[in-house]
Amino acid sequence: MDANQTPAPAGWLQGDVALITGGGSGLGLALVERFLLEGAKVGVLERSHEKVDALRARFGDDVVATQGDVRSYEDNSRAVAETVNRFGKLDIFIGNAAIWDHGASLMSLTPEQLANGFDELFPVNVKGYLLGAKAAAPELIKSEGSMIFTLSNSAFYPGGGGPLYTASKHAAVGLIRELAYELAPKVRVNGVGPCGMASDLRGPASLGQENMRIMDSRSPEAIASILPLQFFPQAADFTGPFVLLASRANNRTLSGVLLNADAGLAIRGIRHTAGGLNL
Ligand SMILES: NC(=O)c1ccc[n+]([C@@H]2O[C@H](COP(=O)([O-])OP(=O)(O)OC[C@H]3O[C@@H](n4cnc5c(N)ncnc54)[C@H](O)[C@@H]3O)[C@@H](O)[C@H]2O)c1
């Protein structure tokens, strides 16, 4: 480097190691990209074989991608072990993998669909976060690191999903509060609640939604129109709050905190132009 050149500023996560579930697409992939830029090494737990192959091909040695399912404790534990074996420690666990319900309402579902949809969605969105936390906690206690869970506007307001998804994201809020309480003073535990974005987000097979992506049932205009800031965010637009919460230098004080990264919904909640029972 030239003596007069200013060195590039160090990233906020220089030397840190993160494990991100569902890092194969959408927000998880944007987090992989951003955490690498901030100087971290990254592990990913991802169910899709194709996405795991793509991560390996694209990122090489900077990312360790474990193929597995967040519903399995063994798979979560293997992802922690593979990340720690490669990079020596774990500083940040991000529970992120989830599925949506495409807004399927109570009255639109049969009792069987409701029961089966619950049994399919809650194990990913809630049990997956719990088992990931259990697998990562010993390493995070050692490193005095942090956990961050991806929430949603549906963790705070109705109308961003149906009862299955909205209840699952509210459950994740309870998980964050309880774990922040139990793991203090060693581990900070926080959540980030994004609003709608284009991603590969799908729904339960029991509702016939396994191949339905979020943008199949929503348009950018429809998403922008319910947001007070009136724009359609990209996945990368949500990564800043995760970096802030993960950074030891910039976050010594936030734990048990939920950041609403939803383009201003707290101003007035979700107002659909049409909604409610249409009998
Ligand atoms: N897309 C949105 O509009 C939106 C809005 C608010 C919150 N979120 C949240 O963002 C997070 C990421 O979702 P996304 O929108 O990026 O969707 P996405 O489908 O692009 O990413 C989720 C990833 O998780 C993986 N995955 C799904 N089930 C898994 C399992 N059982 N085990 C391991 N991996 C699994 C998928 O293969 C996928 O790669 C989720 O928590 C979601 O609830 C999304």
The ligand as a MOL file (V3000), in Angstrom:
LIG
                    3D

  0  0  0     0  0            999 V3000
M  V30 BEGIN CTAB
M  V30 COUNTS 44 48 0 0 0
M  V30 BEGIN ATOM
M  V30 1 N -39.4890 -12.5160 2.2880 0
M  V30 2 C -40.2140 -11.7470 3.0860 0
M  V30 3 O -41.0650 -10.9910 2.6320 0
M  V30 4 C -39.9830 -11.7860 4.5800 0
M  V30 5 C -40.5880 -10.7870 5.3530 0
M  V30 6 C -40.3840 -10.7850 6.7260 0
M  V30 7 C -39.5990 -11.7510 7.3020 0
M  V30 8 N -39.0260 -12.7060 6.5270 0 CHG=1
M  V30 9 C -38.1990 -13.7220 7.1950 0
M  V30 10 O -36.9120 -13.7310 6.6110 0
M  V30 11 C -36.3160 -15.0000 6.8860 0
M  V30 12 C -35.6530 -15.5220 5.6270 0
M  V30 13 O -36.6400 -15.7760 4.6520 0
M  V30 14 P -36.4590 -15.3460 3.1260 0
M  V30 15 O -37.5780 -14.4410 2.8030 0
M  V30 16 O -35.0850 -14.9220 2.8730 0 CHG=-1
M  V30 17 O -36.8210 -16.7410 2.4000 0
M  V30 18 P -35.9240 -17.7790 1.5890 0
M  V30 19 O -36.7950 -18.9460 1.3380 0
M  V30 20 O -35.2860 -17.1180 0.4280 0
M  V30 21 O -34.7890 -18.1620 2.6270 0
M  V30 22 C -35.0130 -19.1430 3.6220 0
M  V30 23 C -34.0020 -20.2580 3.4410 0
M  V30 24 O -34.2310 -21.2180 4.4560 0
M  V30 25 C -34.1190 -22.5190 3.8800 0
M  V30 26 N -34.9280 -23.4350 4.6730 0
M  V30 27 C -36.2820 -23.5410 4.7020 0
M  V30 28 N -36.6480 -24.5090 5.5390 0
M  V30 29 C -35.5060 -25.0390 6.0570 0
M  V30 30 C -35.2470 -26.0750 6.9800 0
M  V30 31 N -36.2470 -26.7820 7.5240 0
M  V30 32 N -33.9570 -26.3340 7.3120 0
M  V30 33 C -32.9320 -25.6290 6.7490 0
M  V30 34 N -33.1300 -24.6350 5.8590 0
M  V30 35 C -34.4120 -24.3490 5.5180 0
M  V30 36 C -34.6330 -22.3600 2.4590 0
M  V30 37 O -34.1240 -23.3750 1.6130 0
M  V30 38 C -34.1190 -20.9810 2.1060 0
M  V30 39 O -32.8410 -21.0440 1.4920 0
M  V30 40 C -37.4280 -15.8900 7.4420 0
M  V30 41 O -37.3100 -15.9470 8.8540 0
M  V30 42 C -38.6990 -15.1320 7.0640 0
M  V30 43 O -39.7580 -15.4220 7.9440 0
M  V30 44 C -39.1850 -12.7360 5.1720 0
M  V30 END ATOM
M  V30 BEGIN BOND
M  V30 1 1 1 2
M  V30 2 2 2 3
M  V30 3 1 2 4
M  V30 4 1 4 5
M  V30 5 2 4 44
M  V30 6 2 5 6
M  V30 7 1 6 7
M  V30 8 2 7 8
M  V30 9 1 8 9
M  V30 10 1 8 44
M  V30 11 1 9 10
M  V30 12 1 9 42
M  V30 13 1 10 11
M  V30 14 1 11 12
M  V30 15 1 11 40
M  V30 16 1 12 13
M  V30 17 1 13 14
M  V30 18 2 14 15
M  V30 19 1 14 16
M  V30 20 1 14 17
M  V30 21 1 17 18
M  V30 22 2 18 19
M  V30 23 1 18 20
M  V30 24 1 18 21
M  V30 25 1 21 22
M  V30 26 1 22 23
M  V30 27 1 23 24
M  V30 28 1 23 38
M  V30 29 1 24 25
M  V30 30 1 25 26
M  V30 31 1 25 36
M  V30 32 1 26 27
M  V30 33 1 26 35
M  V30 34 2 27 28
M  V30 35 1 28 29
M  V30 36 1 29 30
M  V30 37 2 29 35
M  V30 38 1 30 31
M  V30 39 2 30 32
M  V30 40 1 32 33
M  V30 41 2 33 34
M  V30 42 1 34 35
M  V30 43 1 36 37
M  V30 44 1 36 38
M  V30 45 1 38 39
M  V30 46 1 40 41
M  V30 47 1 40 42
M  V30 48 1 42 43
M  V30 END BOND
M  V30 END CTAB
M  END
